[in-house]
Amino acid sequence: MSATSTSIESSANTYRTPTFWGGLWRMSGVHFVVMFVVAYAIYGYQPAVGAAPDALVAFYAGSRIRILVAAVIAGVAILNLMWFAAAIRTTLAERAQDGWGAAATAASAAVGALFLLDVTVGAALACSIAAAGNQGLASALNDLSWACVVVSSFPRAMLVMAGTFGLWRAGLVSNTWFSGGVAAVVLVLLGGTTWLGDGFWSPAGAYSRFVSPIIVLAWIVLATRVLVTRAPAPRTGW
């Protein structure tokens, strides 16, 4: 057998191993964070709840290509979020913490569904709705998008809680790490109360747009580090 064929066969065998796939999916949390940040930056500043019709048309019709590109990147980010939850589920199953792993999977599905609905609404407005002149519909969908952001605080908090308690019960994180995770759960839950008409505590305010999401993203990065460096070697789960 030639050296080239041996190298190709070795590469193919590597891709078939649980170690390769387990390591890949355990890194999906970081992939999600990167793609989410990129999509968020490309998407731009969405008009707040109750914005004037002219502002809606200017944003959605004027930034059509940018919004649709962001929608594609956000879609890939959602896939990585699902794989991140699957990595947590498999890791916790190895440590007999299947309940917490199942809770993380359910929470990620709810977060992904609301995130996907939000992306779909933005893409629909950019494609045709905002430019069609139906001001009432455009305003309602824009408000729905912000409502999705606020309501998603609850499954996001559940994801953080399930991962934090599961990793702690599995003996993979310290008590200090666990305490930080519990604090993150409380802070993310507070995002579900941001219903004021305007200002810091409104759906489009700084807490809902920046503080709460940054906490979740930071937790995902830290949880990914735990999965990569401290979790048991992947076996049949991958």
Secondary structure in CASP SS format (residue, H / E / C, confidence):
PFRMAT SS
TARGET T0000
AUTHOR 0000-0000-0000
METHOD secondary structure of the structure
MODEL  1
M C 1.00
S C 1.00
A H 1.00
T H 1.00
S H 1.00
T H 1.00
S H 1.00
I H 1.00
E H 1.00
S H 1.00
S H 1.00
A H 1.00
N H 1.00
T H 1.00
Y H 1.00
R C 1.00
T C 1.00
P H 1.00
T H 1.00
F H 1.00
W H 1.00
G H 1.00
G H 1.00
L H 1.00
W H 1.00
R H 1.00
M C 1.00
S H 1.00
G H 1.00
V H 1.00
H H 1.00
F H 1.00
V H 1.00
V H 1.00
M H 1.00
F H 1.00
V H 1.00
V H 1.00
A H 1.00
Y H 1.00
A H 1.00
I H 1.00
Y H 1.00
G C 1.00
Y C 1.00
Q C 1.00
P C 1.00
A C 1.00
V C 1.00
G C 1.00
A C 1.00
A C 1.00
P H 1.00
D H 1.00
A H 1.00
L H 1.00
V H 1.00
A H 1.00
F H 1.00
Y H 1.00
A C 1.00
G C 1.00
S C 1.00
R H 1.00
I H 1.00
R H 1.00
I H 1.00
L H 1.00
V H 1.00
A H 1.00
A H 1.00
V H 1.00
I H 1.00
A H 1.00
G H 1.00
V H 1.00
A H 1.00
I H 1.00
L H 1.00
N H 1.00
L H 1.00
M H 1.00
W H 1.00
F H 1.00
A H 1.00
A H 1.00
A H 1.00
I H 1.00
R H 1.00
T H 1.00
T H 1.00
L H 1.00
A H 1.00
E H 1.00
R C 1.00
A C 1.00
Q C 1.00
D H 1.00
G H 1.00
W H 1.00
G H 1.00
A H 1.00
A H 1.00
A H 1.00
T H 1.00
A H 1.00
A H 1.00
S H 1.00
A H 1.00
A H 1.00
V H 1.00
G H 1.00
A H 1.00
L H 1.00
F H 1.00
L H 1.00
L H 1.00
D H 1.00
V H 1.00
T H 1.00
V H 1.00
G H 1.00
A H 1.00
A H 1.00
L H 1.00
A H 1.00
C H 1.00
S H 1.00
I H 1.00
A H 1.00
A H 1.00
A H 1.00
G C 1.00
N C 1.00
Q H 1.00
G H 1.00
L H 1.00
A H 1.00
S H 1.00
A H 1.00
L H 1.00
N H 1.00
D H 1.00
L H 1.00
S H 1.00
W H 1.00
A H 1.00
C H 1.00
V H 1.00
V H 1.00
V H 1.00
S C 1.00
S H 1.00
F H 1.00
P H 1.00
R H 1.00
A H 1.00
M H 1.00
L H 1.00
V H 1.00
M H 1.00
A H 1.00
G H 1.00
T H 1.00
F H 1.00
G H 1.00
L H 1.00
W H 1.00
R H 1.00
A C 1.00
G C 1.00
L C 1.00
V C 1.00
S C 1.00
N H 1.00
T H 1.00
W H 1.00
F H 1.00
S H 1.00
G H 1.00
G H 1.00
V H 1.00
A H 1.00
A H 1.00
V H 1.00
V H 1.00
L H 1.00
V H 1.00
L H 1.00
L H 1.00
G H 1.00
G H 1.00
T H 1.00
T C 1.00
W C 1.00
L C 1.00
G C 1.00
D C 1.00
G C 1.00
F C 1.00
W C 1.00
S C 1.00
P C 1.00
A C 1.00
G C 1.00
A H 1.00
Y H 1.00
S H 1.00
R H 1.00
F H 1.00
V H 1.00
S H 1.00
P H 1.00
I H 1.00
I H 1.00
V H 1.00
L H 1.00
A H 1.00
W H 1.00
I H 1.00
V H 1.00
L H 1.00
A H 1.00
T H 1.00
R H 1.00
V H 1.00
L H 1.00
V H 1.00
T H 1.00
R C 1.00
A C 1.00
P C 1.00
A C 1.00
P C 1.00
R C 1.00
T C 1.00
G C 1.00
W C 1.00
END
